[in-house]
Amino acid sequence: MKKLLFFSIAICIAYFSTAQDTIVNGVTYPKPSNFTSQQNQQNMMQQLGITKLRPGPSGNEAAPNHANYDTTIADPCPQLPDILTMKDGKKVTTPAMWQTRRAEIMEDYEREVYGRIPKDVPKVKWEVKVTDREFIFPGFIPVVAKQIVGHVDNSSYPLVNVDIKMMLVVPMNVKAPVPVLMMFGQPSFPAPAQPLNDDMETLNATFKELMIKTNPAVKNIFDKYPAYSPVTKININFFAPPRVGDAPPTEQLLAAGWGYCTIDPASIQADNGDGLTKGIIGLVNKGQPRKPDDWGALRAWSWGAARALDYLETDSLVDAKKVGIEGVSRYGKAALLTLAFEPRFATALVGSPGKGGATLLRRNFGEAVESLTGGGFYWMAGNFLKYGTEESKFGKMTGCDLPVDSHELIALCAPRPMFLSYGIPEKGDANWLDQRGSYKAIIAAGAAYKLLGAKDLGVSNDYTKEYMPPVNTGLLDGQLAWRQHDGGHTDAPNFKYFIPWANKMLGYEKKAQ
């Protein structure tokens, strides 16, 4: 009887195991878990032995659980980890010693904050789908625009597809190769070339024939309006009044002899917790939940940016030694992380990154660590949940227990140039972002820049005493740069300062073709 019972159980286990598998071309693969965001978070809590997380604060200052904006209690643990002290207590005094210390900081960040990029991430094959020669108005700048797709090899798990979307735009009125600023955003052709008049006539004649064939009644409409053309060109008003204010950032880049590249983060990894078993994270994990030190969305986006740089290194129009990375808000977090961990990027414009980016994690002002362990948990490594824990097998932990903080993330960028941009709360760059917390971090990070022979903001590295300069006052003389503009949640007002600063730092001078 016992043997029969065990046999029956074995059959049931085998049946349900098979039911959870998927067969593709005769090969069996584990079925994707398709967890919701809440299920992914609960799964990680169970792995870590967490029974209760603290809720994050509300951004509504009138709410009972509103975020703290009292500066007198904003620093519960004001002493930051010393950038230039190794774990064994030795002081870092030379660039060679810094490399050892840098590796220590990176290990802490990978294990506890952002997660590790797996060793077996599939390769990316880049394909230029469309190449279009365009003119950017009103500057009449000739450009080449390339729509590019990075196909990630999913032969190890064909149930998840990842195709990275990217657009490269390079000016053709300057001598190549040119520097390029890679930006996290939605790729699109800036000014698609329009067909010539004869081609437009052919298109319209063909289109009319197809429409009439589909619906013969349409012929009466065309007979009634014989001069009408269904397909028309986009008209450009050459006599439009001059633009008021700054040109868009992309036009400023092209006018300065830079190219730009837009990469779609969502095509790499979804910006939500539901997507953790999909995208590049899901592909590597074969549709199964993450382990505690697996990468989150921020690290996945930075990995995608590095793979895009792989392509740019093969394009003769691009100076791959002068490629920068840019992003705002959550993409500002990703841009800073990318510069810190990928040494091939030459510079970065980091816009309003807040917590998880440049703002000190252990600060209690506006957005909190609990905001990231709550709704933003998927940006981070699973282990990061520990620092929002109220009850668990290891007790209670807070941001003060973190082994690293954002001043060290900025220090990982040294000595490469990094421009930190913020706006003002009155225009929408909310107090929630804790601009002061980011300024303290960049002040502290200057010690690493100085050690490596680079210039920091030009003030002391005493983050407890230095205060932010007035709005619209830039500190732009060193490889570390800071400017708080008088606009909102955008870095656009700082492009006219970033471009000449980056030209100086990278030694680039525009040369006419």
N, C-alpha and C positions, 0 to 999 in steps of 0.2 A: 504493500500500500504506500509506504514512504517513497519507494523508488518511483511509483506511478505519479505521486504528488510532485516530486522533484522534476520528473520528466515533463509534467503538465506545465509547471512553472517555467521551465526552460523553453518550452514551445511558445508560451505567452511572451516571454522576454524577447525571443527571436522574432516573433510576429510584430510586436510594437517597435522593435529596433528597425525592422525592415520598413514598417509603415512610416517611420520618421526619415527614411532615406529617399533620395530622388535619383532616378536613373537618366543619364544623358549620354546618348550614343553608346549605350551598352556599359557605361561606367557608373558606379554607384557613388553618390556624394551625400554628405549629411544635409538634411533639409534645413533651410535658414530658420532661425528661431523667430524672426519677425517680432521681437519684443517691442512693446511700447516704451516710451521714455520712462514712465514710472516703473515698469518691469525691469528695465536695464538698471535703473538706480537701485531698486530693491535687491536685485541680484548681486550688485557690487557690495551693498551693505551686508548681505549675508556672507559673502566671501571674506569681508573684513571683520565680521563679528560686531557690526554696529546695529544697535536696536533703536536708536533715536538720534536724529539730526536736529540742530537748532534751526528754526526758520530764519530766512533772510529778512532784513528790514524792508519796509515799504518806502518807495520813492516819494510818496505823498506825505508832505510835511504835516498834514492835518490828521493823518492816520494814527491810531494808538501805538502802533509798532513802527513809527517813522524812524528813518535813519538818523544817526547822530550828526549834528552839525555844530556841536559845541567844541571849539578847538582846545579848551582846557582839559578835556577828557579824551581827546582824539588819539593819544599815544599811550596805550596801556603798558607797552613794553618799548620805551623810547630808544633803547640801545640796540643798534642794528648789528648783525653779524659782521665782523671785520673782514673786508675784502682781502686784505693783505696779510692775513694770519692763517696759516695752514691748520689742518685738523690736529696735528701733533704739537701745535703751539709755536712753531717756527715762524718768524717774520719773513715775509716775501720782500726781498730787496733787489732782485735782479730780474730781467726779462725771462731768463731761463727758469728761475724758480716760479715765475708767474705761470708758465705752461703747466707745471705740476698743480698749482693752486687752481688754475682754470679747469683742469680735468676733474678736480674734486667738486667744484661748483656745478659743472655740467652733470656729474653723476647724481648729485642731490636733486637737481631740477628734473632730470629724466625719471628718477625713481618716484619722487614725491609730488611733482607739480604738473608737468606736461606729458609725461609718459615717454616710452622708448619707441623709436622706429624699429620695427622688427628687422632681423637680418635677411629674411627671405621675401622682402617686398618684390613683387614682379617687376620686370622691366617695362619701360614705356617706349612705344614706337611712334614717332612723330610724323604726321602727314600734313603737308600744305594742301588744303582743299581748294582754296581760291586765292589767286593773286590779282589784285586790282590796282590800276594806276589812277589816282584821284588828285583833285585839287582841293585844298582846304581854303575856304573863304572866311573872312575878307582879306586874308593875307596872301592869297594866290600862291600858296606853298604847294609845290608838287610832292606827292608822297607815293610810296608803295605800301599798300595794305595787304597783309596776308592773314587769311583765316586758317588757323592751324588747330589740329586735333591730336591729342596724345592718347593713343590706344594702349591701355594697360593690359598686359598679357593675363588673361583669366583662364588659361588652360588648366590651371590647378583647381579652379572652382568656377565653372562656366555659368553658375546660377547668379553671379553678380557681375555686371558690366560697369566698367569705369572708363569714360572717355573725357579727357581733360580738354576744356574749351579755352581757346586763346586767340587773341588778335594782336598782331604786330604791325605798327605803323611807323615808317621811317621816312624822314625828309630826303628828297632827291636833289635839293638845291645846295647841298653841302657835301664836302668830301667825306666819303665813307672810309673806314667804319665810324659809327657814331655811338655815343653813350645812350643807354636806354633806361628808362624808369619803368619797372614792372609794377603794375597796380592791381590790387584785388578789386574786382568789380565785374560788371556784365559786358562781355566783348561785343562790339558792333562795328560795322564799317562806318568810318566818319563821314564820308561823302561819296557814296557809290557812283562810279562813272556812268554817265547817261549815253544811250545810243545816239548815233548821228541821225540826221533827218531822214535820209534814205532808209536807214535801218528801222526807224520808227514807222515809216510808211509800210514796210514789209510786215512788221509786227502787228500793226493795226489791221491790215488787209487779212492776214491769217486769223487774227482774233475774231474779226467780224464773220469770216466764213465758218469758224467753229461754233460761234454763238448761234448763227442762223441754222446750222446743221442740227444743233441740239434743240433749238426752239424756233421753228420756221416763222412764228409770229413776230420775232424780233426784226425780221427784214422790213416790216412796215415802219418800225421805229427808225431804222437807219435811212429808209427812203424819205421819211419825214424830216430828218435832220442830216442831210448828206455831208455836211462839213464836220460833223462830230467825230472825234477820235476817242475810243475807249481808253487807250493807253496814252498818257501824256508825260512829258518831262517835268522834273522839278524845276521851277523857275527860280532864278537867282536875281535879286534886285541889286544891280550894280550901283544904283544911285541912292541906296538906303543911307540914312544918317549915320554918322560914326557911332560906334558902340560906346555906351556910357559905362564906366568902371573897367575892371580888369577883364582881359580875355579869359576864356575857360583854360584850366590848367593844361589840357592837352595841346591847345594852340600855343600857349606860352612855351611849352617844351619844344614843339616843332620850330617855332620862330627862333629859339635859342640854339638850334642845331641838334637837339636831342630827338631820339625816337621814344616811343612808348609802347608798352606791351600790357594788355589787359587780360587777366586770367580769372576765370570763374571759379570761386571757391566751392560753390555748390556742386560743380561737376567733379570735384575731388572727394568731398565729404559733406553730407548734409549738415545744415546749421540747426540741428535739433537732436534730441535724445533718441527719437524713434529710428534715426538713421545709423545708429552705432553697429547694427548687424548688416549694414549695406555700405556702399561707397568703398573707399580703399581700405578702411578699417575692417569692414565686413568681408571684403574679398580675401584679405590675408587670414582672417580668423575663420574662413569658410562658413560665414553666416552665423557664427556662435558668439556668445557674450564675451566681453573683454575680461582679461585678467587684471589684477590691481595695478601693475606697472605698464600696461598697454597704453599706447598713445591715444590722445583725445583729438577733437576736431582741429584745435589750433596747431598742433604738431603735424596733423595730416595736411593742413593747408600749406604749412611751411615746407613739407616734403614735396608737395605739388609744385611750389614755386622753384624749388631746387631742380626738379625735373624739367621745368620750363627753361631754366638757365642752361641745362644740358643742351636743349635745342638751340638756344641763342648762341652758344659757343660754336655751332656749326654754320651759322648764317654770316656770310661775308660782309653784310651791311652793318653788322653790330660789333661794337668794341666790347667784347665779353669781359674785359678787365674793368669796365666802367658801367656795370649794370647795378642799378639801385632797386630798392623795394619800397613800396608805399602802401599805406592803408589807413583807414579811419575807424575809430571805435573798436569793435571786435576784430576788424581787419587791421587796425593799428596794433593790437596785441600780437596778431600773427606776423605783421611786418617786423616788429621788434624781435620776436622769437626767431624769425628767419635770419635776420642779420646776426643774431647772437650765435646761432648754431651752424650756419652755412658760411664758411670763410670766403667763398668765392664772390659773394655779394660785396660790392664796394662801398655802399652807403645806404642810408634809409631816411625816409621822411615818415615819421610816426605821428599820426594824428589822433588826439583825444583817446588814448588807449584805456585809461582807467584801470580797475582791478584786473589782475591777470596779465597786465601789460607793464606799464611804467610806474603805476601807483603802488606804494608800499603795501604789501599784503597785511602786515600786522597793524596797520593804521585802522582806527575805528571812526571813519568819517565818510558819510555817504554810503556808497556801495561797499559791502562787507565780504569777508571770506565766505560767510554763510550764503551770500548771493550766488557765489560760484559753486558751492557744494550743493546748492538747491537747484534753481532753474538753469544755471549754466554749467552743471556738472559734466556735461558731455564735452565741453571745451578742454577739460583737464584730464589728467590721469585718474584712474579709479582710486589710487592711494590718497589723492587730494581730499576725498570725502572725510578722511580722519580728522581734518582740522576744522570741521564744522560739527563734530560729534559731541553730543550731550551725554549719551549713555552707550557703553560698548564694553566688550571684554577687556579693553585696555584703558577704560576710564574715559575721561573728558579731555578734549584737546581743542586748542584755538589757534589762530594765526600766529600767536606768540611762540608756539611750539615748532613752527617751520624752521628747518635748518638753513634756509636761504630766503632772500627777499629781492625785490625788483632792482635795487641798486646793483646787485650782483649780476642780474640779467643784462643790464646796461653795460656793466664792466666786461661781460663776455664779448661785446662788440669791439672793444679796444684793440688796436688804435684806429680802427676805421671810423669815418665820420658818421655821426648820427644826429639828426635834427628832430627835436621833440616839439610838437606843435599843439597848442590848445586855443580854444576860444574863451568866451566869457559866459557865465551863467545867465546874465540878462538877455542874451541872444540865443540861448538854447543849449549851450555847452554846460550842462547842469552841474551844480555843486556836487551831485552824486558821483561825479568822476574824480573828485578830490585832486584838483590841479596842484594844490600845495603838496600833497603826498608824492606826486610825480617830481616836483621840483626838488624836494628833499632827496629823492632817490638819485636824480641826475647829479646833484651836488656831491653826494657820497661816492658815486661811481667815478668821479674825476680822479681819484687817487690812482686807479688802475691806468687811466690814460697818461697821467704824468709819469708813472713808472716806465711806460713804454715809449716815452719821448714825445708824446702828443700833447696838445693843448686841451684843457677842459674849458669850463665856462669863464675862466679868468677871475673867479672869486675863491674864497677858502673852501675847503671840503668839510667844514663844520656844519653838518645838516641840522644841528639843533639851533643854530643861530642865524643862518642865512635866510633871507626872505625873498620872495619872488619880486622881480623888478616890476615897474609899472606896465600896464597893458600897452602893447605896441612898442615896447622897448626890447629889442632883440639882443641876445648875447651870442654873437655870430663870428667871433674871432678865432675859435678853435675847432678841433675835430668834434667836440661836443657842442651842440647849439640848442638854444631855447628861444622860443618867441610865442607869446600869448597875444593873439590878434583880438580885435574887437568885434568879431563875428560869432557865429554859432557853432554847431556841431559839424565842423568841416575843417579841412586844412587848406582849402582853396585860397584864402587870403594870404597864405604864407608862401605860395609858390613863387611869387616874384622876389622873395628873399631866399628861398631854398635854392633856386636855379643858379644864381651867381655865386652863392656860398659853395654849392657842390662843384661848380666849374673850378673854383679856386682850390678846393680840397683835392679834386681829382686831376688837376692840371690840364683841364680841357679848354681848348680855344676853337671856336667855330671857324671853319674854313670853307669859303664858297667853292662850289663845284667848278 
